[in-house]
Amino acid sequence: MKPLSRLAGLAGILVCSLFTVHAAAQGYPAKPVRVVVPFPAGGAVDTITRAVGQKLTELWKQPIVVENRAGAGGNIGADMVAKAAPDGYTLLSISNALALSSALYKKLPYDAAKDFIPLVQFSSSYLVFTVNPKVPVSSVKELIALARAKPGGITYGSTGIGAAPHLVTEQLKGRAGIDLLHVPYKGDVPVAAALLAGEVDVAFMTPASVLSQVRSGKLRAIGVTKLNTRAAAFENVRPVAESVPGFEYSGYVGLYAPAGTPRDIVAQIQRDAARVLAMPDLKERMAASGFEPPNTTPDQFGARYQKDIVNFVQIVRQARIPQQE
């Protein structure tokens, strides 16, 4: 084959390939879309994913199938998506635990910085400092005083070693000069159950996981991790920063696709997700559960994700959390 003919043939193949990808994207989704949530059912990430998924199901006329694959701090589900076909039919919904994974684990079966495409941020989040009513405190200031009087005598629950509640509590311990005993669990639901049963005394919790129990008086909220403003769902609860100056934490829940997913499909998911997130009834439902709107574009979300991967390394070191196997 002559060089010119060979070049023309390669060009033809490239054009056909691009046309095929574009045609596939134009018909997306043509079958159910699986969204992997790497945490137990009933937790914050699961709740918001199912709410958004319901709206996307209505828009796309194709089912959004939420699959809970909990374990290893989210790594099992994340690895499943990282290795899935990059065709838009297997996605990952996860908290900023995905960005944290590189800092927390010695070795991962995936590359958090390269194996995922951040698609859209579902929500911005804060944590609620929650106590069992049997603990004789009604404010962060009183808890700090009690902890200083009983070093190591107060237990705190978390959703796992290195998870956001663990890091946040360790930061509080350092800034307030107190000693609390850590008891890790596997997700929001078991931590909430432990708080209700009195197995642990305190915990930083996602709003959705404790809102109903706080409103019913079964649990007591004594602080939120917002810096200068109160949370709409917990309007009578003061920021922790009022007792520990500068103390703040904000997280997020986001949707990711495997690296290599066609741009047209990525753009459609981003566009359609933004459309449903702007729906008044979904916004009201999310606000009622303690979720806040993301207020970020897809590009801003992607930039924050990459920045968090770097920043979490420093946070883990400062909290003196040993890397996990």
N, C-alpha and C positions, 0 to 999 in steps of 0.2 A: 504494500500500500504506500502511495506517495505521501510525503509529509503533509501536503496541503489537504489531501483527502482524509488522512488520519485526524488532522486538526478539526476538519469539518464534522467528522464522525463523533469525536469527543464533545464538540459543542452541541451536537444534536442530542447526545445522551444527557448532557447537563440540563438542556432546556426541558427535555422530557421529565427528568427527575424533579426539577423545580415546579413544573406544571402538576405533577402527581402530588407533591407536598401541598401545593396551593389548593388543589382540588379536594384533598383530604381535609384541609383546614376549613374550606368552605362548607363542607358537610358535617362539621363537628358540632355537637357530639351525635354520632349515629348509633350509639349503644350506651348502656349504663356506665357512669363514671364512678370509679371506686376512690374514696377519700379515706386514707389511713390515718387514724388518730392513735398515736402510740402511748395512750394512757387509758385507764379504766373508764368504762361507761359511767356517766353521771357526773363527771368532773367538769371543770370550767371549759377546757378545750373541747370536750365532747359536746357540751351543751350548745356552745356558739356554733360549732361546725354543723350540727343538726339543724339549727335554726336557719343558717345561711343555705345549707343544702336543700332544705325544703323549698326555699324561694327559687333556687337555681333549677330544681326539678320542674317547678311550674313554668319557668321561663324556657328551659331547653326541651321540655316534653320528653325528657329521658331521666330515669331514676339516678339520684346521687346516693350511692351505697356507702354508708359510713361503717368502716371496719376498725374495731378496737384491737390493737396489737400492742398491749402493754408489756413493759419489761426493760430493764437496764437503763432506766432514766430516759426512755424514749428511743434508745438506739436500735432496738429490734425493729420497730416500725419504720424508723428513718432509713435503715439499711435496706429494708424491703423496697421502699420507694426509689432509693438511689439506684438499685439494680433492676428496676422495672423498665419496660419498654418506654422510650420517650415519645409517646404518642398522645399524651393528654388524658389517657383513660385511667391512670393511677397517679394520684396526687397525695400530698402530705399536709395535714393540718396539725400544727404544733406551736407551742409557746416558744419563748426565746431560749428554751432548753437546747434547741438545735445549735444555736450560736455558742452556747456554753460548753457543749460536748467536747470540743477540741481542747479546751483548757482543763477539763475535769478528768479526761481519760487518757491513759498512757498510749493506748492504741485503739483506733477505730476501724471498722470495716469499710468506712466511707470517708470522703474528704468533705467536711462541712462547707468549705469555701468554694469548692469546684464542682461538686456533684449535684447541686440543687440550683434551681432558678426561683428566686423569691417572686411570687406572683402578685399577691395583694395582702395587705394587712387587714384582718377582720376587725380588730378592736385594740384599743389601748387599755391597759389595766393597772390597777394598784392592788395592794394587799391590805387586809383588815387584821389588826392585832386583836385576837379573840381569846377570851379566857373562860374556863369553866366557872359557873356562878358560885361554886363552893370556895373559889380562891377569893380571899377577902380584899379585893382591890376594885376600884372603879375608874382608875386612870393610869396612864403610863408612869406618871410620877410616883404613884403609890406602889406600882409593881416594882419599880426600880428600888424603892426603899425596902420592900419586902425581900427582894432578891439579895440585897446587900446584908440584910439581917440573917438570911439563910443561904449562904453560899453553896451552890450545887443542890439545894433542896427543892428547887422548882424545875419541873420538866417541861420541855417544849417539843412539840411534834413538828415534823416536816414531811414533805412529799418525797424525800429521798436525799441521800448525801449529794451535795452540790446543787440541788434544785434551788430555785429562787427563795423559797421560805427559809431554807437552811442558810444561804448566804446572807439574807437580810437579817436573820436573827443573830448570826455571828457578828455582823457589823454593829448591831445594836449592843451586843455584849461588850464589844471593844470600846465603843464610844461612851457607854454608860458606866463602864467599869464594874460589870456584874458577871456572875457565873451561873449559867443555866445548863441543865443536863439534856442532851439531845437524844430524841427517840425518833428514828426515821420510819416512815411508812411508804406504801406504794400507791400514792395518788391522793387526791383531795377527799374522796369519799371515806377511806379508812381513817384519815386524820380527823375529819369531822366526827366520825363515830367514836374515836378515841377521846376527843374533847368532851363529847356528850356523856360518855361513860366515866369520865374522870380518870382515864388511864394516863393522860397528860394534862398539865395545868394550863398551858398557853400555846398558841400557834399563830403564825401569820398565815392567813387564809385568803383564797380568792373570794371576791364578793358573792358570786353565785353559789358557792358551796356552803355558805353560812348565813345568807340573808334571811331565810325563813326562820331559822333557829334563833337568830338574834331578835327578830321582830316578835317571836313568840315568848322570848325570855329564857329559852333553854340554854342559850349562850350569851355572853356579854362582850360587846365590842368596845375596846378602850382606845383605839387609835387607828388611823389610816396612814398609808405611806405617801400620800400626796403632800407636797411641800408647803404651799401657802393657802390652799383652798380645801374646803370640805368636799366630800363626795356626795353626789346627789342622792344616791341610794342609802347613805349613812349620814344624813345632814346634821345629826346631833352628836356625831363622833369627831373629836378634835384630831388634827394631824399629829403624828408622833413627834414631828419637828418642834412642836411647842414645848416639849419636855426635853428633847434631844436636838439642839439646833443643827439645822442643815440636813437632817436625816430624811432621805427620800428614796423611793423605788418606783419605777414604772416599767411595766413589761408589755407584752403584746402576744396576740395569737395571729398567726399568718398562714397563708397557703403557699405551697411550694410544688414545683414540678421537677422531674428528673432533668439533669443537664442534657441538652441535645433536643429538647422538645421544640418542634417547629415554631418559628416566630409568629406566624399567623394564629396558631392555636393559643400561644401565650397571650397575644394581644386580645383575642376574643374572650378568654377567661378573665383577664384583667378588666376589660370593658363591661362584661356581663356581671361580674362580681361587684364592681362599683355601682352598677345600676340597682342591684337588689339591696346593697347596703344602704342606699339612699332612700329606700322605701320607708315611709313614715311608720307603718305598723311594725316593721322589723326593728327600726330604731327605737321605738317605744318598748318593744319586747326586750331588747338588749339592755336598755337603760333600767328597766324594772328589775333586771337580774344583776345589775351592778357593772355592766360593761359600758365602756365609753367609746365614742367614734374615733377612728384612727387618725383622721386629719392628715393623711400622708398620701402622696402619689405613689404609684408603683416604683418609680425611680428613687424616691426618697426612702421608701421601705427597703429597697435593695441596698442602698448606701448604708442605712442604719444597721442592717443585718451584717454586712461585711465589717463595719466598725465595731460591732458588738463582739465579733469573733476575736478581735484583737484585745478589746477592753477587758473581756472576761478573764483573760490570762492574768492580768494584773490583780483583778478582784479576788480570784482564787488564791493567788499567792499571798495577798494581804490578809485573807481570812485563814491562812495556814491550813488549807484543806489539801490533804495528800491526794495525788492523782490515783484514780481507781484503775483496776485491771480491766 
